Amino acid sequence: VGEVKFPGDYVILNKAQRVSDLIEMAGGLTEYAYPQGAFLIRKRNLSDAEKRMMEELSAQLEETVEDEEDGGRADSLKQRRTLIRERDLVGLDLERILEEPGSKYDILLAEGDSISIPQRLETVFVEGEVLQPNAIRYEKGKSFSDYVQEAGGCSSKAWKKGMYVVHANGSVKGTRSFLGIRRYPKVFPGSRIVVPE
């Protein structure tokens, strides 16, 4: 789905078919495609017991979130519920896949896979413990800290060592420290900067 010339459903022709083959079958990317934001959603093959367990856990989380909507635990429970839902998301390095078809980055397809290629993105989202969570226009050369400052800077509850970026393709990069110097991840169009409590 998304920015390919012929979006739609395609049949897997053999067990060796890869992402690059599917993009070729779909006519290639459009001029508006943002390959850095591409991701694959893989259908989980769970046993019946695992399916029941996931349904029960999801229902329990729903109930707890509703019961404690005004409490501090509600946010973390919502995040856990989201993680359960998004466990099938696989970030793709689509630029590399198209440059090196058949390489280790070019994932083999499975029945039920869905590949999504978004339109070119132009914003960066900053959320969590900042003074004004916001969508900010992406500018090449701007650093992680620049975007946090444009959202008003960190609040007094912010856990600065735990800040991280979720890129448009679903991959996550955290803040690292070396000899007391903090290194923040790079930010790209469509990235989401999260400042946890």
Residue, then its C-alpha position, 0 to 999 in steps of 0.5 A: v500500500g502507499e506510494v507505489k505505481f500499482p498498489g494492491d494485493y499480489v500473489i507470492l509466486n515462490k518461497a524465494q520471493r523478496v521485498s524487492d520482487l514485490i516492489e518491482m511487481a507493483g511498478g516501483l515507487t512513485e516520485y512522492a514515495y518516502p522509502q525511509g519510512a517503509f515498513l512491513i507488517r507480518k501476520r503472526n502465526l500463533s498457536d491457539a493457546e498463544k492467541r487466547m493469552m494475547e486476547e486475555l492480556s489485551a482485555q485486561l489492559e483495556e479494563t485497567v486503562e479504563d479503571e485508572e484513566d486518571g491515574g499515572r499507570a494509565d499511560s504506561l498501560k496504554q504503551r504496553r497495549t500498543l506494543i502488543r498490537e505493534r509487535d508485528l511491525v518490521g522496519l525496512d531499509l527500502e533504499r538499501i533493498l532496492e540498491e542491493p536486491g537479494s541482500k540480507y536486507d531484502i526480506l523473504l515474503a510470507e503469506g499475509d505480509s503487508i508493505s506500506i510506503p508512505q508519502r514524503l514526510e516533512t515533520v518531526f513529532v516531539e512528545g512526552e515530558v516536554l513543555q509543548p508536545n508538538a509537530i515541528r517542520y523537519e530541517k536538514g542539519k537540525s539536531f535532536s536537541d534542537y527539536v526538543q528545544e522547539a517543543g519548549g525543552c524538557s519538563s522537570k519530570a523528564w528522564k533525559k538519559g532515556m530519550y529515544v527516537v522512533h523512526a518512520n519505519g518503526s525502528v527505534k534508536g536510544t540515547r547513549s552515553f560515553l565518558g559522561i557525554r550524551r550522544y543523541p540519535k539522528v532525526f529524519p523526516g517523520s521521526r518521533i522523539v519521545v521524552p519519557e518520565 
